[in-house]
């Protein structure tokens, strides 16, 4: 796996190439933990991540002391399988896996639905 971290002012982007699983969690956590304290927006770029297991849920939803209330975490570039996992998790337990936190431009989900209804 290859991890690239870019910091621009108060925003950071962490991009990875490869699967997101139990073995890759420690270096990803280390990349996030190494961000300067002034970073308030963290974007996980998963454009080159074809597979994500439940470890991805821990990475994207678990709060660490460095996250604090002032750091917003979002995700971009979700491929089919990682997106499917997130939607399934949100459908099963919407309170724990609130996708509006990761996708701030997404309307709130309806109870029991992982995606909003379309007109």
N, CA, C and O atoms as CSV, one atom per row, in Angstrom:
chain,resi,resn,atom,element,x,y,z
A,1,UNK,N,N,0.842,-1.165,0.000
A,1,UNK,CA,C,0.000,0.000,0.000
A,1,UNK,C,C,0.892,1.235,0.000
A,1,UNK,O,O,1.965,1.264,0.603
A,2,UNK,N,N,0.402,2.254,-0.702
A,2,UNK,CA,C,1.097,3.524,-0.802
A,2,UNK,C,C,0.190,4.603,-0.219
A,2,UNK,O,O,-0.978,4.699,-0.593
A,3,UNK,N,N,0.721,5.416,0.695
A,3,UNK,CA,C,-0.054,6.479,1.343
A,3,UNK,C,C,0.597,7.817,1.016
A,3,UNK,O,O,1.806,7.991,1.174
A,4,UNK,N,N,-0.223,8.754,0.560
A,4,UNK,CA,C,0.258,10.107,0.274
A,4,UNK,C,C,-0.543,11.090,1.109
A,4,UNK,O,O,-1.774,11.070,1.090
A,5,UNK,N,N,0.150,11.944,1.837
A,5,UNK,CA,C,-0.490,12.960,2.660
A,5,UNK,C,C,-0.130,14.339,2.116
A,5,UNK,O,O,1.038,14.650,1.885
A,6,UNK,N,N,-1.156,15.148,1.919
A,6,UNK,CA,C,-0.977,16.517,1.448
A,6,UNK,C,C,-1.678,17.454,2.420
A,6,UNK,O,O,-2.849,17.258,2.745
A,7,UNK,N,N,-0.958,18.474,2.883
A,7,UNK,CA,C,-1.540,19.462,3.788
A,7,UNK,C,C,-1.519,20.813,3.087
A,7,UNK,O,O,-0.492,21.250,2.568
A,8,UNK,N,N,-2.676,21.461,3.084
A,8,UNK,CA,C,-2.820,22.782,2.481
A,8,UNK,C,C,-3.599,23.652,3.471
A,8,UNK,O,O,-4.825,23.579,3.545
A,9,UNK,N,N,-2.876,24.469,4.223
A,9,UNK,CA,C,-3.524,25.298,5.242
A,9,UNK,C,C,-4.113,24.434,6.339
A,9,UNK,O,O,-3.401,23.669,6.989
A,10,UNK,N,N,-5.429,24.559,6.546
A,10,UNK,CA,C,-6.100,23.782,7.591
A,10,UNK,C,C,-6.722,22.494,7.056
A,10,UNK,O,O,-7.429,21.793,7.780
A,11,UNK,N,N,-6.457,22.186,5.783
A,11,UNK,CA,C,-7.012,20.972,5.159
A,11,UNK,C,C,-5.904,19.975,4.867
A,11,UNK,O,O,-4.780,20.343,4.525
A,12,UNK,N,N,-6.251,18.701,5.012
A,12,UNK,CA,C,-5.316,17.627,4.686
A,12,UNK,C,C,-6.040,16.588,3.850
A,12,UNK,O,O,-7.238,16.359,4.021
A,13,UNK,N,N,-5.306,15.965,2.950
A,13,UNK,CA,C,-5.828,14.883,2.111
A,13,UNK,C,C,-4.891,13.699,2.269
A,13,UNK,O,O,-3.687,13.809,2.036
A,14,UNK,N,N,-5.455,12.566,2.665
A,14,UNK,CA,C,-4.682,11.333,2.740
A,14,UNK,C,C,-5.235,10.402,1.670
A,14,UNK,O,O,-6.397,9.997,1.715
A,15,UNK,N,N,-4.386,10.074,0.714
A,15,UNK,CA,C,-4.772,9.184,-0.383
A,15,UNK,C,C,-4.010,7.874,-0.234
A,15,UNK,O,O,-2.830,7.854,0.116
A,16,UNK,N,N,-4.711,6.788,-0.506
A,16,UNK,CA,C,-4.043,5.497,-0.438
A,16,UNK,C,C,-4.289,4.697,-1.698
A,16,UNK,O,O,-5.324,4.823,-2.353
A,17,UNK,N,N,-3.318,3.878,-2.017
A,17,UNK,CA,C,-3.415,2.937,-3.133
A,17,UNK,C,C,-3.337,1.542,-2.537
A,17,UNK,O,O,-2.344,1.176,-1.910
A,18,UNK,N,N,-4.387,0.776,-2.739
A,18,UNK,CA,C,-4.416,-0.570,-2.204
A,18,UNK,C,C,-5.632,-0.788,-1.324
A,18,UNK,O,O,-6.432,0.121,-1.100
A,19,UNK,N,N,-5.753,-2.009,-0.830
A,19,UNK,CA,C,-6.894,-2.382,-0.007
A,19,UNK,C,C,-6.790,-1.768,1.384
A,19,UNK,O,O,-5.699,-1.543,1.909
A,20,UNK,N,N,-7.956,-1.506,1.962
A,20,UNK,CA,C,-8.023,-0.998,3.333
A,20,UNK,C,C,-8.502,-2.157,4.196
A,20,UNK,O,O,-9.677,-2.524,4.168
A,21,UNK,N,N,-7.575,-2.730,4.967
A,21,UNK,CA,C,-7.916,-3.866,5.806
A,21,UNK,C,C,-7.122,-3.797,7.108
A,21,UNK,O,O,-6.437,-2.809,7.372
A,22,UNK,N,N,-7.215,-4.836,7.909
A,22,UNK,CA,C,-6.586,-4.865,9.229
A,22,UNK,C,C,-5.088,-4.563,9.156
A,22,UNK,O,O,-4.562,-3.858,10.016
A,23,UNK,N,N,-4.399,-5.085,8.145
A,23,UNK,CA,C,-2.954,-4.890,8.033
A,23,UNK,C,C,-2.583,-3.458,7.668
A,23,UNK,O,O,-1.490,-2.999,8.000
A,24,UNK,N,N,-3.473,-2.752,6.993
A,24,UNK,CA,C,-3.145,-1.392,6.557
A,24,UNK,C,C,-3.626,-0.318,7.531
A,24,UNK,O,O,-3.301,0.857,7.359
A,25,UNK,N,N,-4.383,-0.698,8.534
A,25,UNK,CA,C,-4.892,0.287,9.486
A,25,UNK,C,C,-3.783,1.019,10.251
A,25,UNK,O,O,-3.848,2.245,10.346
A,26,UNK,N,N,-2.775,0.342,10.797
A,26,UNK,CA,C,-1.753,1.076,11.562
A,26,UNK,C,C,-1.056,2.198,10.775
A,26,UNK,O,O,-0.929,3.302,11.305
A,27,UNK,N,N,-0.600,1.966,9.537
A,27,UNK,CA,C,0.028,3.090,8.833
A,27,UNK,C,C,-0.958,4.210,8.476
A,27,UNK,O,O,-0.569,5.376,8.404
A,28,UNK,N,N,-2.215,3.866,8.257
A,28,UNK,CA,C,-3.213,4.897,7.974
A,28,UNK,C,C,-3.489,5.734,9.219
A,28,UNK,O,O,-3.572,6.960,9.142
A,29,UNK,N,N,-3.630,5.077,10.357
A,29,UNK,CA,C,-3.813,5.793,11.625
A,29,UNK,C,C,-2.599,6.686,11.898
A,29,UNK,O,O,-2.738,7.828,12.337
A,30,UNK,N,N,-1.402,6.140,11.629
A,30,UNK,CA,C,-0.179,6.918,11.857
A,30,UNK,C,C,-0.151,8.163,10.966
A,30,UNK,O,O,0.282,9.229,11.404
A,31,UNK,N,N,-0.607,8.034,9.725
A,31,UNK,CA,C,-0.655,9.193,8.816
A,31,UNK,C,C,-1.617,10.249,9.353
A,31,UNK,O,O,-1.312,11.441,9.321
A,32,UNK,N,N,-2.767,9.818,9.843
A,32,UNK,CA,C,-3.740,10.767,10.402
A,32,UNK,C,C,-3.220,11.371,11.704
A,32,UNK,O,O,-3.398,12.565,11.944
A,33,UNK,N,N,-2.586,10.565,12.542
A,33,UNK,CA,C,-2.070,11.048,13.825
A,33,UNK,C,C,-0.913,12.028,13.634
A,33,UNK,O,O,-0.664,12.871,14.496
A,34,UNK,N,N,-0.201,11.920,12.501
A,34,UNK,CA,C,0.949,12.789,12.232
A,34,UNK,C,C,0.542,14.158,11.676
A,34,UNK,O,O,1.393,15.029,11.494
A,35,UNK,N,N,-0.743,14.349,11.407
A,35,UNK,CA,C,-1.185,15.640,10.873
A,35,UNK,C,C,-0.961,16.742,11.903
A,35,UNK,O,O,-1.102,16.516,13.105
A,36,UNK,N,N,-0.611,17.938,11.427
A,36,UNK,CA,C,-0.446,19.053,12.363
A,36,UNK,C,C,-1.751,19.353,13.111
A,36,UNK,O,O,-2.840,19.104,12.595
A,37,UNK,N,N,-1.632,19.873,14.295
A,37,UNK,CA,C,-2.809,20.152,15.133
A,37,UNK,C,C,-3.741,21.182,14.512
A,37,UNK,O,O,-4.932,21.194,14.824
A,38,UNK,N,N,-3.229,22.048,13.641
A,38,UNK,CA,C,-4.071,23.088,13.041
A,38,UNK,C,C,-4.964,22.569,11.910
A,38,UNK,O,O,-5.806,23.310,11.402
A,39,UNK,N,N,-4.791,21.309,11.512
A,39,UNK,CA,C,-5.628,20.732,10.458
A,39,UNK,C,C,-7.028,20.476,11.008
A,39,UNK,O,O,-7.200,19.728,11.971
A,40,UNK,N,N,-8.029,21.106,10.387
A,40,UNK,CA,C,-9.417,20.955,10.847
A,40,UNK,C,C,-10.274,20.164,9.868
A,40,UNK,O,O,-11.384,19.760,10.212
A,41,UNK,N,N,-9.777,19.938,8.655
A,41,UNK,CA,C,-10.507,19.161,7.643
A,41,UNK,C,C,-9.614,18.056,7.101
A,41,UNK,O,O,-8.560,18.318,6.521
A,42,UNK,N,N,-10.052,16.813,7.297
A,42,UNK,CA,C,-9.314,15.658,6.792
A,42,UNK,C,C,-10.158,14.972,5.728
A,42,UNK,O,O,-11.292,14.569,5.985
A,43,UNK,N,N,-9.597,14.843,4.537
A,43,UNK,CA,C,-10.254,14.161,3.428
A,43,UNK,C,C,-9.514,12.864,3.142
A,43,UNK,O,O,-8.328,12.872,2.810
A,44,UNK,N,N,-10.233,11.738,3.276
A,44,UNK,CA,C,-9.681,10.437,2.899
A,44,UNK,C,C,-10.008,10.221,1.429
A,44,UNK,O,O,-11.183,10.184,1.066
A,45,UNK,N,N,-9.014,10.079,0.586
A,45,UNK,CA,C,-9.206,9.839,-0.843
A,45,UNK,C,C,-9.046,8.345,-1.100
A,45,UNK,O,O,-7.942,7.804,-1.028
A,46,UNK,N,N,-10.164,7.689,-1.399
A,46,UNK,CA,C,-10.156,6.240,-1.623
A,46,UNK,C,C,-10.324,5.885,-3.105
A,46,UNK,O,O,-10.800,4.800,-3.439
A,47,UNK,N,N,-9.934,6.799,-3.978
A,47,UNK,CA,C,-10.078,6.583,-5.426
A,47,UNK,C,C,-9.355,5.337,-5.915
A,47,UNK,O,O,-9.780,4.708,-6.884
A,48,UNK,N,N,-8.263,4.977,-5.247
A,48,UNK,CA,C,-7.468,3.821,-5.669
A,48,UNK,C,C,-7.527,2.701,-4.634
A,48,UNK,O,O,-6.566,1.955,-4.445
A,49,UNK,N,N,-8.680,2.601,-3.967
A,49,UNK,CA,C,-8.899,1.561,-2.958
A,49,UNK,C,C,-10.060,0.682,-3.407
A,49,UNK,O,O,-11.219,1.024,-3.173
A,50,UNK,N,N,-9.764,-0.447,-4.050
A,50,UNK,CA,C,-10.838,-1.292,-4.580
A,50,UNK,C,C,-11.571,-2.104,-3.522
A,50,UNK,O,O,-12.710,-2.517,-3.741
A,51,UNK,N,N,-10.925,-2.343,-2.358
A,51,UNK,CA,C,-11.538,-3.192,-1.335
A,51,UNK,C,C,-11.351,-2.559,0.036
A,51,UNK,O,O,-10.285,-2.032,0.355
A,52,UNK,N,N,-12.413,-2.622,0.844
A,52,UNK,CA,C,-12.358,-2.151,2.225
A,52,UNK,C,C,-13.156,-3.132,3.071
A,52,UNK,O,O,-14.303,-3.444,2.752
A,53,UNK,N,N,-12.548,-3.618,4.155
A,53,UNK,CA,C,-13.313,-4.471,5.063
A,53,UNK,C,C,-13.789,-3.627,6.248
A,53,UNK,O,O,-13.717,-2.399,6.202
A,54,UNK,N,N,-14.264,-4.263,7.284
A,54,UNK,CA,C,-14.828,-3.554,8.430
A,54,UNK,C,C,-13.811,-2.601,9.063
A,54,UNK,O,O,-14.194,-1.668,9.770
A,55,UNK,N,N,-12.539,-2.827,8.817
A,55,UNK,CA,C,-11.504,-1.925,9.307
A,55,UNK,C,C,-11.733,-0.506,8.797
A,55,UNK,O,O,-11.461,0.463,9.505
A,56,UNK,N,N,-12.227,-0.385,7.578
A,56,UNK,CA,C,-12.518,0.933,7.020
A,56,UNK,C,C,-13.562,1.676,7.826
A,56,UNK,O,O,-13.495,2.898,7.963
A,57,UNK,N,N,-14.534,0.941,8.363
A,57,UNK,CA,C,-15.544,1.567,9.211
A,57,UNK,C,C,-14.896,2.134,10.471
A,57,UNK,O,O,-15.240,3.228,10.919
A,58,UNK,N,N,-13.958,1.380,11.038
A,58,UNK,CA,C,-13.252,1.856,12.227
A,58,UNK,C,C,-12.427,3.101,11.899
A,58,UNK,O,O,-12.392,4.048,12.684
A,59,UNK,N,N,-11.779,3.099,10.765
A,59,UNK,CA,C,-10.956,4.239,10.377
A,59,UNK,C,C,-11.803,5.490,10.163
A,59,UNK,O,O,-11.446,6.573,10.627
A,60,UNK,N,N,-12.917,5.341,9.466
A,60,UNK,CA,C,-13.724,6.499,9.086
A,60,UNK,C,C,-14.661,6.994,10.188
A,60,UNK,O,O,-15.031,8.168,10.201
A,61,UNK,N,N,-15.047,6.113,11.109
A,61,UNK,CA,C,-16.048,6.503,12.105
A,61,UNK,C,C,-15.531,6.576,13.537
A,61,UNK,O,O,-16.121,7.280,14.355
A,62,UNK,N,N,-14.471,5.888,13.860
A,62,UNK,CA,C,-13.951,5.923,15.233
A,62,UNK,C,C,-13.266,7.253,15.475
A,62,UNK,O,O,-12.476,7.714,14.652
A,63,UNK,N,N,-13.571,7.862,16.599
A,63,UNK,CA,C,-12.939,9.124,16.983
A,63,UNK,C,C,-11.665,8.810,17.772
A,63,UNK,O,O,-11.643,7.914,18.616
A,64,UNK,N,N,-10.620,9.561,17.480
A,64,UNK,CA,C,-9.389,9.444,18.246
A,64,UNK,C,C,-9.183,10.749,18.995
A,64,UNK,O,O,-9.810,11.752,18.654
A,65,UNK,N,N,-8.326,10.766,20.001
A,65,UNK,CA,C,-8.089,12.016,20.727
A,65,UNK,C,C,-7.627,13.158,19.801
A,65,UNK,O,O,-7.915,14.325,20.063
A,66,UNK,N,N,-6.914,12.816,18.725
A,66,UNK,CA,C,-6.436,13.857,17.822
A,66,UNK,C,C,-7.541,14.412,16.933
A,66,UNK,O,O,-7.423,15.531,16.433
A,67,UNK,N,N,-8.623,13.641,16.728
A,67,UNK,CA,C,-9.725,14.138,15.911
A,67,UNK,C,C,-10.370,15.342,16.580
A,67,UNK,O,O,-10.574,16.380,15.950
A,68,UNK,N,N,-10.684,15.198,17.840
A,68,UNK,CA,C,-11.323,16.283,18.580
A,68,UNK,C,C,-12.611,16.743,17.920
A,68,UNK,O,O,-12.959,16.273,16.837
A,69,UNK,N,N,-13.310,17.646,18.558
A,69,UNK,CA,C,-14.572,18.122,18.010
A,69,UNK,C,C,-14.381,19.064,16.829
A,69,UNK,O,O,-15.324,19.325,16.081
A,70,UNK,N,N,-13.154,19.579,16.658
A,70,UNK,CA,C,-12.919,20.562,15.611
A,70,UNK,C,C,-12.423,19.975,14.292
A,70,UNK,O,O,-12.289,20.715,13.317
A,71,UNK,N,N,-12.148,18.688,14.228
A,71,UNK,CA,C,-11.651,18.094,12.978
A,71,UNK,C,C,-12.796,17.379,12.265
A,71,UNK,O,O,-13.400,16.450,12.800
A,72,UNK,N,N,-13.075,17.831,11.056
A,72,UNK,CA,C,-14.117,17.224,10.220
A,72,UNK,C,C,-13.454,16.206,9.293
A,72,UNK,O,O,-12.447,16.504,8.650
A,73,UNK,N,N,-14.021,15.014,9.229
A,73,UNK,CA,C,-13.502,13.958,8.380
A,73,UNK,C,C,-14.504,13.674,7.270
A,73,UNK,O,O,-15.686,13.448,7.530
A,74,UNK,N,N,-14.022,13.689,6.029
A,74,UNK,CA,C,-14.853,13.366,4.876
A,74,UNK,C,C,-14.122,12.351,4.014
A,74,UNK,O,O,-12.942,12.068,4.225
A,75,UNK,N,N,-14.842,11.808,3.037
A,75,UNK,CA,C,-14.269,10.794,2.153
A,75,UNK,C,C,-14.660,11.107,0.715
A,75,UNK,O,O,-15.730,11.659,0.456
A,76,UNK,N,N,-13.786,10.750,-0.209
A,76,UNK,CA,C,-14.061,10.932,-1.627
A,76,UNK,C,C,-13.519,9.737,-2.398
A,76,UNK,O,O,-12.696,8.973,-1.894
A,77,UNK,N,N,-13.994,9.593,-3.618
A,77,UNK,CA,C,-13.472,8.562,-4.507
A,77,UNK,C,C,-13.860,7.137,-4.165
A,77,UNK,O,O,-13.144,6.198,-4.511
A,78,UNK,N,N,-14.978,6.968,-3.492
A,78,UNK,CA,C,-15.380,5.602,-3.109
A,78,UNK,C,C,-15.689,4.763,-4.336
A,78,UNK,O,O,-16.468,5.160,-5.202
A,79,UNK,N,N,-15.073,3.611,-4.393
A,79,UNK,CA,C,-15.370,2.661,-5.460
A,79,UNK,C,C,-16.520,1.771,-5.010
A,79,UNK,O,O,-17.009,1.882,-3.886
A,80,UNK,N,N,-16.933,0.904,-5.892
A,80,UNK,CA,C,-18.159,0.123,-5.689
A,80,UNK,C,C,-18.199,-0.647,-4.363
A,80,UNK,O,O,-19.154,-0.492,-3.602
A,81,UNK,N,N,-17.213,-1.453,-4.076
A,81,UNK,CA,C,-17.251,-2.291,-2.874
A,81,UNK,C,C,-17.176,-1.471,-1.593
A,81,UNK,O,O,-17.979,-1.709,-0.691
A,82,UNK,N,N,-16.250,-0.512,-1.461
A,82,UNK,CA,C,-16.252,0.293,-0.230
A,82,UNK,C,C,-17.554,1.079,-0.032
A,82,UNK,O,O,-18.046,1.189,1.092
A,83,UNK,N,N,-18.104,1.618,-1.102
A,83,UNK,CA,C,-19.369,2.340,-1.000
A,83,UNK,C,C,-20.478,1.405,-0.538
A,83,UNK,O,O,-21.292,1.769,0.311
A,84,UNK,N,N,-20.507,0.219,-1.090
A,84,UNK,CA,C,-21.529,-0.768,-0.705
A,84,UNK,C,C,-21.428,-1.116,0.785
A,84,UNK,O,O,-22.444,-1.239,1.468
A,85,UNK,N,N,-20.210,-1.272,1.276
A,85,UNK,CA,C,-20.007,-1.566,2.698
A,85,UNK,C,C,-20.526,-0.417,3.563
A,85,UNK,O,O,-21.204,-0.656,4.562
A,86,UNK,N,N,-20.216,0.824,3.192
A,86,UNK,CA,C,-20.693,1.972,3.961
A,86,UNK,C,C,-22.214,2.061,3.950
A,86,UNK,O,O,-22.826,2.328,4.985
A,87,UNK,N,N,-22.826,1.843,2.799
A,87,UNK,CA,C,-24.285,1.899,2.700
A,87,UNK,C,C,-24.943,0.798,3.530
A,87,UNK,O,O,-25.965,1.023,4.178
A,88,UNK,N,N,-24.349,-0.388,3.503
A,88,UNK,CA,C,-24.878,-1.500,4.289
A,88,UNK,C,C,-24.769,-1.199,5.784
A,88,UNK,O,O,-25.714,-1.433,6.537
A,89,UNK,N,N,-23.623,-0.683,6.208
A,89,UNK,CA,C,-23.439,-0.350,7.624
A,89,UNK,C,C,-24.436,0.725,8.055
A,89,UNK,O,O,-25.012,0.636,9.140
A,90,UNK,N,N,-24.642,1.733,7.218
A,90,UNK,CA,C,-25.583,2.810,7.543
A,90,UNK,C,C,-27.014,2.305,7.576
A,90,UNK,O,O,-27.826,2.791,8.364
A,91,UNK,N,N,-27.329,1.344,6.737
A,91,UNK,CA,C,-28.669,0.775,6.703
A,91,UNK,C,C,-28.941,-0.042,7.968
A,91,UNK,O,O,-30.046,-0.009,8.511
A,92,UNK,N,N,-27.926,-0.774,8.431
A,92,UNK,CA,C,-28.075,-1.626,9.606
A,92,UNK,C,C,-28.084,-0.797,10.894
A,92,UNK,O,O,-28.869,-1.068,11.803
A,93,UNK,N,N,-27.219,0.203,10.970
A,93,UNK,CA,C,-27.107,0.992,12.200
A,93,UNK,C,C,-26.848,2.463,11.840
A,93,UNK,O,O,-25.717,2.937,11.942
A,94,UNK,N,N,-27.898,3.181,11.419
A,94,UNK,CA,C,-27.728,4.558,10.940
A,94,UNK,C,C,-27.171,5.531,11.985
A,94,UNK,O,O,-26.493,6.492,11.620
A,95,UNK,N,N,-27.435,5.309,13.248
A,95,UNK,CA,C,-26.915,6.222,14.272
A,95,UNK,C,C,-25.398,6.093,14.413
A,95,UNK,O,O,-24.711,7.093,14.620
A,96,UNK,N,N,-24.877,4.887,14.304
A,96,UNK,CA,C,-23.437,4.668,14.440
A,96,UNK,C,C,-22.679,5.030,13.174
A,96,UNK,O,O,-21.537,5.486,13.230
A,97,UNK,N,N,-23.324,4.824,12.032
A,97,UNK,CA,C,-22.665,5.060,10.752
A,97,UNK,C,C,-23.419,6.136,9.980
A,97,UNK,O,O,-24.056,5.866,8.962
A,98,UNK,N,N,-23.331,7.347,10.485
A,98,UNK,CA,C,-24.021,8.486,9.892
A,98,UNK,C,C,-23.232,8.981,8.682
A,98,UNK,O,O,-22.211,9.651,8.830
A,99,UNK,N,N,-23.709,8.647,7.493
A,99,UNK,CA,C,-22.996,9.006,6.270
A,99,UNK,C,C,-22.995,10.504,6.003
A,99,UNK,O,O,-22.152,10.991,5.249
A,100,UNK,N,N,-23.915,11.241,6.601
A,100,UNK,CA,C,-23.915,12.690,6.382
A,100,UNK,C,C,-22.671,13.335,6.995
A,100,UNK,O,O,-22.290,14.446,6.625
A,101,UNK,N,N,-22.050,12.633,7.925
A,101,UNK,CA,C,-20.788,13.140,8.489
A,101,UNK,C,C,-19.654,12.994,7.479
A,101,UNK,O,O,-18.803,13.876,7.366
A,102,UNK,N,N,-19.643,11.879,6.743
A,102,UNK,CA,C,-18.587,11.646,5.756
A,102,UNK,C,C,-18.849,12.368,4.443
A,102,UNK,O,O,-17.918,12.775,3.748
A,103,UNK,N,N,-20.124,12.521,4.113
A,103,UNK,CA,C,-20.526,13.187,2.880
A,103,UNK,C,C,-21.371,14.391,3.263
A,103,UNK,O,O,-22.598,14.295,3.229
A,104,UNK,N,N,-20.777,15.514,3.624
A,104,UNK,CA,C,-21.546,16.630,4.178
A,104,UNK,C,C,-22.590,17.221,3.232
A,104,UNK,O,O,-23.521,17.878,3.699
A,105,UNK,N,N,-22.471,17.013,1.938
A,105,UNK,CA,C,-23.451,17.546,0.994
A,105,UNK,C,C,-24.622,16.600,0.759
A,105,UNK,O,O,-25.495,16.882,-0.062
A,106,UNK,N,N,-24.643,15.474,1.480
A,106,UNK,CA,C,-25.693,14.472,1.332
A,106,UNK,C,C,-26.860,14.811,2.248
A,106,UNK,O,O,-26.654,15.107,3.425
A,107,UNK,N,N,-28.101,14.772,1.717
A,107,UNK,CA,C,-29.247,15.011,2.605
A,107,UNK,C,C,-29.334,13.914,3.661
A,107,UNK,O,O,-28.884,12.794,3.419
A,108,UNK,N,N,-29.900,14.212,4.820
A,108,UNK,CA,C,-30.032,13.200,5.877
A,108,UNK,C,C,-30.812,11.991,5.367
A,108,UNK,O,O,-31.717,12.120,4.543
A,109,UNK,N,N,-30.446,10.818,5.870
A,109,UNK,CA,C,-31.126,9.591,5.466
A,109,UNK,C,C,-32.425,9.438,6.231
A,109,UNK,O,O,-32.590,9.974,7.328
A,110,UNK,N,N,-33.333,8.705,5.640
A,110,UNK,CA,C,-34.599,8.396,6.292
A,110,UNK,C,C,-34.405,7.167,7.169
A,110,UNK,O,O,-33.547,6.338,6.866
A,111,UNK,N,N,-35.172,7.022,8.241
A,111,UNK,CA,C,-35.024,5.838,9.092
A,111,UNK,C,C,-35.178,4.558,8.275
A,111,UNK,O,O,-36.134,4.399,7.516
A,112,UNK,N,N,-34.217,3.651,8.446
A,112,UNK,CA,C,-34.301,2.364,7.762
A,112,UNK,C,C,-33.841,2.396,6.322
A,112,UNK,O,O,-33.957,1.391,5.620
A,113,UNK,N,N,-33.317,3.530,5.856
A,113,UNK,CA,C,-32.849,3.633,4.475
A,113,UNK,C,C,-31.449,4.217,4.468
A,113,UNK,O,O,-31.172,5.193,5.166
A,114,UNK,N,N,-30.560,3.615,3.674
A,114,UNK,CA,C,-29.191,4.112,3.580
A,114,UNK,C,C,-29.067,5.265,2.604
A,114,UNK,O,O,-28.086,6.007,2.647
A,115,UNK,N,N,-30.040,5.428,1.728
A,115,UNK,CA,C,-29.993,6.519,0.761
A,115,UNK,C,C,-31.316,7.254,0.763
A,115,UNK,O,O,-32.364,6.658,1.013
A,116,UNK,N,N,-31.272,8.547,0.484
A,116,UNK,CA,C,-32.536,9.291,0.476
A,116,UNK,C,C,-33.427,8.868,-0.693
A,116,UNK,O,O,-32.949,8.387,-1.720
A,117,UNK,N,N,-34.739,9.061,-0.504
A,117,UNK,CA,C,-35.679,8.755,-1.579
A,117,UNK,C,C,-35.491,9.747,-2.713
A,117,UNK,O,O,-35.169,10.914,-2.490
A,118,UNK,N,N,-35.693,9.276,-3.914
A,118,UNK,CA,C,-35.617,10.148,-5.077
A,118,UNK,C,C,-37.036,10.503,-5.511
A,118,UNK,O,O,-37.944,9.675,-5.441
A,119,UNK,N,N,-37.214,11.759,-5.966
A,119,UNK,CA,C,-38.563,12.149,-6.381
A,119,UNK,C,C,-39.022,11.386,-7.612
A,119,UNK,O,O,-40.136,11.598,-8.090
